Amino acid sequence: MSLIRRTTLMFLVPCLAFIVGAQAVFAGAPEGGDETSSLHITGALSYRARIALPPDALAIVELSDPTVPGGRLVAEQRIALDGRQVPIPFALVVERAALIPDQSYSVRGAVLSGGLAAWITDEVPLDPSVESLDLGTIMMSPYEPIPFASELVCGDQRIRVGFLEDRMRLQVGDRTFDLRQAVSGSGARYVALADPTTSFWGKGDRGMLEIAGTAYPECIPVETTTAPFRATGNEPFWSLELTDKRVELNTDMGETRINVALTEQELLEDGRRYRNLIEDGDLVVSIFDRPCVDTMSGMPHPATVEIQLDDRKLAGCGGDPAALLQGPEWVVEDIGGGGIIDRSRVTLNFGADGRLWGRASCNTYQGEYTLTGETLTLALSATTMMACAPALMDQERNVFDLLARIRAFEVDPTGALILKADDGRTLLARRG
């Protein structure tokens, strides 16, 4: 089971609590097999710093297939160092039946201390077609992760927030805080382990910061800009763009184009309306905070839009579809129509910057999501590699397989998120 899964150094490499002894784990390598049917990989791990490794240090070397999201583990070696220091020799033996012809592979090493990564190498690409490979000495670098790191500004104070496996890490200037999730009525609130007067309350891509009892202005992404509201409709096709000062409407294959100053909004119970937009006719734009599905693409949007243009009525959808995904955490209730194991937890979080993260049953994961005009795709880039009960591990594999095949989504009338895979399976989740 892979313990190192990522192509950059900024991601977390957590521990397997039950690791003991110095063992090599080979994917499908039979004992006493023919050496010509195996690939032998040797080398050593080292670093330049004059720092001694602690007695509990554990070295791990992995061969993986980087073409699979998160990396498919092919072989690994675990070496309990018991006080030994660098350089750390390793030897991997891989059955060729486990290798795909003409496929590229990579080797990566790390040293863990106290269950957390302390040193890690870059990935070393290799050609598996040769009989044996001596990689020589592979140098490691210190490992200081903050996965999912985002930069925000709270008034004049810039901060970084990110998530380790079971806690949030907050950096404020030269100070670092570890926070655990606390009960909150909305959003996700985290409180410092040693100081309840230090907290971060995240709501979507924004948040509220308190340090030692001092509250800061709302935290917003560093590069946040006010995006215009856009809407479209079909039969006939029309498009609308609304900024804080102007509104532009195009329809009739471009023959009708109106670009005028925005009037004061009229607040509705579930939206807003703009009247008296043009002097020589009637133009009224109504935006309702009700989900809407585009009649051509099938893509859901967060707003329903109605336009009255003289004696014509135009209807369509508006807003960024990603807004339906972002916000509080989604908790999965059904996986592929087979339910979910009692008291297990599968979650999804969609960041405003395209980040994806959550728990898959046993392990946490991270990656990216991409929305086009018609599709939603998810790409995992890293996972932790804890070991759990076989049933949970099977469920987790199903989750990862399903996430890799997601192509569309909808939000049903009850507010449930339904992710749709290309093979017809679905994943159903609700806000946590």
N, C-alpha and C positions, 0 to 999 in steps of 0.2 A: 504494500500500500504506500502510495507516494507521500513523502513528507515535505518535499520541496516542489512547489508548483507555481512557477512564475518566470517570465522572461526578463523582468527588471528587478532591481535590488530594493525597491521601495515597498515590497509587500511582506506581510507577516509570514513567518515560518514557525508554527507552534510545535508542541511536543506530542509524543505518544507516551502516555504515562507508564505503559507497561513494558517499555523496551529494556531488555537485559542482555548482557553478554555481547560478544563480537560475532555477528552472524552476517552472512551474505544471503540475500534472497534473490533467486533467479526465476524469471518468468518462464516456467515450463521446462527448466533444465533438468533432465533426468540424471540420477546419480550414475557415475561410471559411463557417461555417454561418450561417443566418438568425438575426439577433439576437433576433427575437421568439420563437424556439424555445429560447432560453437564459435562464438566470437569472444576473444580474450582481450580485455581492456585493463591496462595497468597505469599507475601514476602515483602521485603523492600530493597531498594538500599541505599548504604552508602559508605563512604570512610574514611580513617584514618587521612588525612591531616586536619590541622586547617585552612581551607580556606572557606570563605563564598561564596555561590552561588549568582550570580547577580540576580536582580529582573526579568530579561527576561528569566531565565533558564527554559528549557523544558525537562522533563523526558520522556523517551520512553522505553517501555518494549514490547518485541516481543516473540511469540511462532512461530517457523519455522521448516520446514522439511529440514534437512541438506542433504538429499539424492538427492535433485534437485540442479543442478548447479546454484550457486548464492543464493540458499535457497528459498523455497516456503513459503510465509507468510501465517500463519494460523490465527493468532489473534494478536492484538496489543492494547496497552493502551498508550495514550498521556496525560501527566499531566503538565499543566501550573502551575509552582510553585508559582508565584506571591510573591516572597520573602521568601517562606518557605525553610527550610534547611534540610539536611539529619538527620536521615534516612527518606526515601521517601517510604511510603507503596504503594503497588500496588495490583490489583486483576484482573485476567483474567478469563473470562468465555468462554469456547469453546464448541460449539455444537459437539457432538461425530460423527455426520454424516460427519463432515469435517476432521475427523481423519481416517487414513488408519490402519486397524488392524495389529498388530505386527510390526508397523513402529516406529522407534525411532524419538524423537523430541527434541528440545533444546530451552531454554529460554535465552534471552540476554537483557541487559539493558544498557542505555546510558543517559547522561545528555548533552544537547546542550546549548550553550550560543552564542548569536549573529548569530544563524544559523549554527554553527560549533560544532562538537563534542568536549567536554571538558573532560568528564569522560566516561569510558566504562568498562563493565564487560567481563570476559571470558564467553564462552557459557556453560550453565548448562544443561547437558543431563537429560532427565526425561522419566519415563514410564507412558504413558497416559492411561493405563488400570485401574488405581485406580480412585476412585470417586473424591478425592480432594488431593491437594498437598500444603503443606506449606514449601516453600523453605528457610524460615528464612531470615537472612540478607545476601545479596549478595554484596560483596565488589567490588568497582570500582577502576580503575587505571587511572592516567592521560593519555590523548590521544594526541600523537604528531606524526601525520602521514606524511610519504613521500611515497605515493604509486608508484609503478613501479620503485622503487629506483635502480639505477645502480651505480657501482663504476668504475671510470675511472682514468687514470693517464695521466697528461698533462706535459710531461717532468718530472720534479721532484715533481710536484704538484698533489696530489691526490684529487679528487672531488667526490661528489655524486650528481646525478641529478634524479629528479622524477617529477611526474605530479600530481597536484591537479586538481580540476574540470576544471578550466578555465585558468590555468597558470602553468608554470614550476617553480619548486623550486630547487635552486642550493645551495649546501653547499661546501664552500671552507675553509678548516680549521675550525675556530670557527665563521666564517661569513656565514650568510644565505641571499640569494637574491631571490626575487620573480620576475619572468620574464614573459612577454606576447609575443605571437607570432608576428613576423614582416614579412613584404613582403620580399621574397628572390627568386632568380632565380632557385635555386635547394636546396634540403634538407629542413630542418625546422630551421629557425633562431628565437631566442628568445632574447629579449632585456629587461634589468632591468627596473622596473617601474619608479624608481627615478633617474636612471643614464644611458643615452643612450650609454655611453662608456663601459658599462659592458654587455656582451652578450655571448650566447652559440649558436653555429651553428652546429646542428646535421646532420650527413649524414650517414645513416645506423646505425651501432653500434659504430661509431666514431664521433668526433666532433672537433670544434675549439673554444677555450676559450679566452675571453678578459675580464680583470678585470681593471676597471678604466683606460682604454686606453692601458694597457699592454697586449700584445698578448703572448700566451703560445704556446709551441709546440703542435702538433696534439694530441688530447686526444684519447686514446685507452682503451678498456676494461682491467682491472687489470690483468686478467689471459689469455690474448690473446697469442696464439702460432701460428706459421706458420703451417697450416694443409697441408698435401700433396694433390695434385690434383688427383682425382680418376675417372676412366671411365670404362665402361663395354659395351659389345656388344653381340649379339646373332647370332647363326647359321653361324659359330661355336661360342660357348661362348668364350669370352676373357675378360681379366681384365688388366687395366693399372694403375700404381701408379707412380706419378711424384713428386719428392721433388726438393729442390733447388740445389741438387747435382747429383741425380741419377734418372734413369727411369727403371721400372721393368714391363715387359710384360709377361703374362701367357696365353697360349691358347692350343688347341689340347688336352683337358682333362688333362692338366698338363705335357704333353710330351714336349712341347716347352716352355722354361722359359729363358728369357733374362733379365739380370740385369747388366746394364752398366752405365758408367758415362754420365751425361747429357752434351750435346754440347751447344754451344752458340745459343740462339734463333734467328730465323729470323722473324722479325716483318712483319705481313700481314696487309692489310687494315682492316680486321675484325677478327684478331686473331694472332696466332704465330705458327711457325713451327720449328721442330728440325730435322736436317739431319745428315748423316754420323755417326749414333749412333753405328754401328757395323763395324768391319773391314772385316769380311769374308762374307759379304752379304749386303743387302740393307734394312735399317729400317728407315722410315721417319714417324714422328708423327706430325699431323696437328691438332690444336685446334682452332675452330672457335667460336666466341662469338655470336652464333645463338642458340635459344632454340631448344631442341631436346626431343622427347618423346620416352621412352623405349618401344620397340616393344612387350615385354612380360608383364611388370607390368603396362604400361600406365602412369608411373610417368614422369612428365616433368623435364628436367634438363636445366641448363643455357648454356651448351656448346655442340656443335656437334664435334665429334672426328673422324678423318679418319687416318688410319694406313696403310702404304705400307710396307709389309714384303716380300721381294724378289718379286715374281710375284703375290702375293696375296694382296687383298684389304680388310681391315676390317673397319666396320663402326659401330658407337655407340654413346652413350651419356656420358657426363662427368660433373663434378662439383656437388655441393650440391644443391638439389632442393630448400632448404630453401632460397637460395640466390635470387630466383625469387620472393619470398614473401617479403623479407626484403627490407629496403630502405625507400623512401618517402611514405607518407600516401596514402592509397587507399580510394577513395571516391565512394560510392555505387551509381549506376545509375539504377539498376533494382533489385527488390526483388521478387523472385518466379514467374517471368513473368508478374507481375502486375504493373511494373513501380515503381515510388516513389513519394510521395507527394511533390508538388512544394515548393521550398525553404526550405525543410527539409534537414537534414544532417545526413547521416549514414556513418561511416568511420571504417577502419581497419588499425591497425599497427602491424607488426610482428617484434619482437625484435630478435637480434642475440642469446639471451640467452633463447629463447623459450617463452618469454612473449608476450601476446596479449592484445591490448587495443584499445579503440576508442569510438565513439559516436553511439548510437543506435536509435536516433531520438530525444528523450527528454533527456535521461540520458547517462552518460558515463559508461563504463564497463572496466573490466580487467580480465585476465585469462591466460591460457597457450595454446599453440598449440603443437601438436606432429606429427612428420613425420616418418613413417616407410617406408619400401621398396615399399609399394603399397598404403598406405592410409595417409590421413591428417585428424586429429581430433582436434576439438576446445573444450576447457572446460572453461566456465566462472566461476570465483571465487568471484567476487564482482561487484556490480553496485551502482551508486548513485540512489537516489529515489526522484527526482523532479517530480512534477505533471505537465502535459501539456494538451493540448486539446485532447479530446477523440480520434480523428482520429490519432494523433501522437502516443498516447499510444497504439492503436491497431496495428499500423505499427511497433512499438517497440517490441510488443509481438511476431509479426511474425518474426522479425529479430532474437530475442533470440531463438525462436523455430527452425528456420532454421539453425542458427549457431551450435546448439547442435546436428544437424543431418548431418553436413558436413563430408564427407568421402573421397573426392578427389578434385583435382583442375587442371586447365589448364590455360595457357596464350595463347590467340588466336593471330592470325597474326597481329591484330591491337594493341596488347599490353594490351588488357583488361584481367583482372583476373576473372576467372569463378570458383566459389566455387560450388561443386556439393554435394547435400544432398542424403541420402540413399533412399528417396522417390521420386527421380527424379527432385525435384525442384533445382533451381540454384540461385545464387546471383552474379551479375555482377558489377565489380568495375574498376575504372581507377585511375591512379596516380593523386593525387591532384596537 
